[in-house]
């Protein structure tokens, strides 16, 4: 059994605990469980380096993105605190832009079929901004920027499925992981700026998305 797979069930258990902590607004538990899930994902990505067949450069790029997300997790504990919100969103903007650059670099740039996917996500972005706009207040600028960077990262992930430069399993994992990150933040945005409620899939989507992206390293074979 590959070394990286030993940490997967550990991370899944932690993700369930993370969901419970968020729904109970248990910030003390969240303060260590959220960064821990990302730290375990970092370990999963790093352990893939023990396989001589994996692409070392790709893994390093993904580890940089996961490290940036780990830093963002430390800022992002109390998401209702303005200072923490701004610091967290800044870190995530850099992290998700780094993911987008990684996918693009190892997918040999942009491709013709990316246009349709890009148009679809622009339409989704405009719908979400319409829903959130009246409640954004002082958050308008960071949400506008973040709302563009995150779906851009997702479109770069989806592109890996069709261009033929990514190994298929790695492409499926980064696409599924990136979409999970996107769906998790849509749920957070809906609750923060449209209709308050309990978290249902957001924490699972965030931590699970990072897990899938980390797993892609083991399946990106040189």
FENCOR-V934966 format. One record per residue. N is the residue number from 1. RES is the residue in three letters. BURIAL is I if it has 9 or more other ideal C-beta (glycine too) atoms within 8 Angstrom, else O. Layout:
N;RES;BURIAL, N;RES;BURIAL
//
This chain:
1;UNK;O, 2;UNK;O, 3;UNK;O, 4;UNK;I, 5;UNK;O, 6;UNK;O, 7;UNK;I, 8;UNK;I, 9;UNK;O, 10;UNK;I, 11;UNK;I, 12;UNK;I, 13;UNK;O, 14;UNK;I, 15;UNK;I, 16;UNK;I, 17;UNK;I, 18;UNK;I, 19;UNK;I, 20;UNK;I, 21;UNK;I, 22;UNK;I, 23;UNK;O, 24;UNK;O, 25;UNK;O, 26;UNK;I, 27;UNK;O, 28;UNK;O, 29;UNK;I, 30;UNK;I, 31;UNK;I, 32;UNK;O, 33;UNK;I, 34;UNK;I, 35;UNK;I, 36;UNK;I, 37;UNK;I, 38;UNK;I, 39;UNK;I, 40;UNK;I, 41;UNK;I, 42;UNK;I, 43;UNK;I, 44;UNK;I, 45;UNK;I, 46;UNK;I, 47;UNK;I, 48;UNK;I, 49;UNK;I, 50;UNK;O, 51;UNK;O, 52;UNK;O, 53;UNK;O, 54;UNK;I, 55;UNK;I, 56;UNK;O, 57;UNK;O, 58;UNK;I, 59;UNK;I, 60;UNK;O, 61;UNK;I, 62;UNK;I, 63;UNK;I, 64;UNK;I, 65;UNK;I, 66;UNK;I, 67;UNK;I, 68;UNK;I, 69;UNK;I, 70;UNK;I, 71;UNK;I, 72;UNK;I, 73;UNK;I, 74;UNK;O, 75;UNK;I, 76;UNK;I, 77;UNK;I, 78;UNK;O, 79;UNK;I, 80;UNK;O, 81;UNK;O, 82;UNK;O, 83;UNK;O, 84;UNK;I, 85;UNK;I, 86;UNK;I, 87;UNK;I, 88;UNK;I, 89;UNK;I, 90;UNK;I, 91;UNK;I, 92;UNK;I, 93;UNK;I, 94;UNK;I, 95;UNK;I, 96;UNK;I, 97;UNK;I, 98;UNK;I, 99;UNK;I, 100;UNK;I, 101;UNK;I, 102;UNK;I, 103;UNK;I, 104;UNK;I, 105;UNK;O, 106;UNK;I, 107;UNK;I, 108;UNK;O, 109;UNK;O, 110;UNK;O, 111;UNK;I, 112;UNK;O, 113;UNK;I, 114;UNK;I, 115;UNK;O, 116;UNK;O, 117;UNK;I, 118;UNK;I, 119;UNK;O, 120;UNK;O, 121;UNK;I, 122;UNK;I, 123;UNK;O, 124;UNK;I, 125;UNK;I, 126;UNK;O, 127;UNK;O, 128;UNK;I, 129;UNK;I, 130;UNK;O, 131;UNK;I, 132;UNK;I, 133;UNK;O, 134;UNK;O, 135;UNK;O, 136;UNK;I, 137;UNK;O, 138;UNK;O, 139;UNK;I, 140;UNK;I, 141;UNK;O, 142;UNK;I, 143;UNK;I, 144;UNK;I, 145;UNK;I, 146;UNK;I, 147;UNK;I, 148;UNK;I, 149;UNK;I, 150;UNK;I, 151;UNK;I, 152;UNK;I, 153;UNK;I, 154;UNK;I, 155;UNK;I, 156;UNK;I, 157;UNK;I, 158;UNK;I, 159;UNK;I, 160;UNK;I, 161;UNK;I, 162;UNK;O, 163;UNK;I, 164;UNK;O, 165;UNK;O, 166;UNK;I, 167;UNK;O, 168;UNK;O, 169;UNK;O, 170;UNK;I, 171;UNK;I, 172;UNK;I, 173;UNK;I, 174;UNK;I, 175;UNK;I, 176;UNK;I, 177;UNK;I, 178;UNK;I, 179;UNK;I, 180;UNK;I, 181;UNK;I, 182;UNK;I, 183;UNK;I, 184;UNK;I, 185;UNK;I, 186;UNK;I, 187;UNK;I, 188;UNK;I, 189;UNK;I, 190;UNK;I, 191;UNK;I, 192;UNK;O, 193;UNK;I, 194;UNK;I, 195;UNK;O, 196;UNK;O, 197;UNK;O, 198;UNK;O, 199;UNK;I, 200;UNK;O, 201;UNK;I, 202;UNK;I, 203;UNK;I, 204;UNK;I, 205;UNK;I, 206;UNK;I, 207;UNK;I, 208;UNK;I, 209;UNK;I, 210;UNK;I, 211;UNK;I, 212;UNK;I, 213;UNK;I, 214;UNK;I, 215;UNK;I, 216;UNK;I, 217;UNK;I, 218;UNK;I, 219;UNK;I, 220;UNK;I, 221;UNK;O, 222;UNK;O
//
